[in-house]
Amino acid sequence: MEQTTRIEIANQSDLVAVRLGVMKSEDVRRLTVEEALVDTGATGLCLPAPLIEQLGLTPLRRVQAETANGTVERVIYSEVEYTVLERSDSIRVTDLPEGMPVLVGHMVLEALDLCVDMKKGLIHNPAHGGEWRIRIL
């Protein structure tokens, strides 16, 4: 069963510029995806190229990535801040071809202490009683 989630994403460099007082908060490049695909087979946060352009992210390096269809070349982009289920963190983004859904991978779920429940969808980790805990070791 396919699980989706709402994710809010903002350009991390813009957020830093706001904190430094050189940019207005209303000028931060951000977007909300209502039905991002929760893909536990994906590693991080993967965005289609048009969304990467909308956020104004900077390409950092090319990498070889293993996919269900074999090895492909992908680009790693600068960092974003993301929010899912009212929990936020930051991560570098991997590109996807245009037309692909946003993929929320296992690193995002682990960072926010979230789990996939087949009946309820994405939930806070029940083993932690609703508290946000992270693994640091």
N, C-alpha and C positions, 0 to 999 in steps of 0.2 A: 504494500500500500504506500503510495506516494505521500510524503509529508512536506508541507510548506510552512513558511513563517514570514512575518513582517520583519524587515530589517531597515534601519535608518543608517545611512552612510554619509560621512563628511570628510573632506580633504583635510588630513592632519596638519599639513603645512599651513593651510589657511587658519586653522584653529590656533596654532602657535603664533601666527601673525596677529591675531586678535588679542591673545594674552600679552604680546609685546606692545600692543597699542598702535600698530601700524596698519590695521585693517579693521573695518567695522564688522560686527558679528553678522549683520544682514548680508554681507558680501561673501560669506563663506559658501563655497560650492558644496552642495549637499543634495541628497535625493533619498526617497523612500521607495522601497520595493515591497509591494503588498504580498506577493506570493513567491518568495525565494524558495528554491528547492533545497530541502535538507538532504544532503548527500553524504552519508557517513563513509563513502568510498573516496570522497574528495578530501584533500588535506586541509586547505585553508579557505580563503574567500576568493571566489572566481567570478569575474564580471565580464560581460560582453563588451567588446571594444567601444560601442557608442556610449555606454555608461562611464567607461574610463575617461573618454574624451570630455563628457559632461562634467566630471569631477575635476578635470584638469590635472590628472596624475602624470608623474614623470616616469618614463621607462628607465629601469636600473640595470637589468641584465637579461640575457636570453638563457633559457634552461631547456633541458630535455625532460619531458614529462611523460609518465606512463599513464595511458588511458585504457578504457575498455577496447578501444580500436587500435591499440598499439602505441608506439613511441611517437610523440609529436614535439615540435618546438613551441615553447610558450615564452611570454615576456613577463617578468616580475616588475611591478610598478610600485611607486612610492606608497607610503602608509596612509591608511584611512582610520578614522574612528568609527566604530559600528555599535549599534544598540539593538539588542534582541531581548524581548521580554523584560524590558526596563533595566537590563544589565549592559554595561559598555566596556569595550576594550579597544585595542588598536592592532592592526596587522597590515603587512604588505599584501598587495593584490596580484593575482595571476589573471591574465587575459583569457578570454574565450572568443570564439568567432561570433559575429553578429547573428542574432536570432536564437542564440542559446539562452537558457534561463540562468539567473544568478544562482550559483551553487554555494551553499553554506556547509563547509566541511567539518571534520572532526576536531580540528584545532580550535575553531570558533566555539564549538560546543563545550570542549574541555575548559577553555579559558573562562567561559561564563557559567560553568557547572550546570549544564543543561543535558537532558536525556530525551531520547525519542521513546514515547509510549505509543504503542500501535493503536490504542483506542483514543487517547487524548491528544496525540500529536506531540509537539515539543513542549517539555515541562521542566521546571526546576528539579534538580536531582533529589528524588525522594529520600535517598540515604542520608541527606543532610538536613532534613526537616525544614526545608524552605530557606535555610541559610545559604549564603554564597560562600563556598569554600573552594580553594584552589590547591592543586598539588604543586609543591615547589621542589620536591626531591625527585 
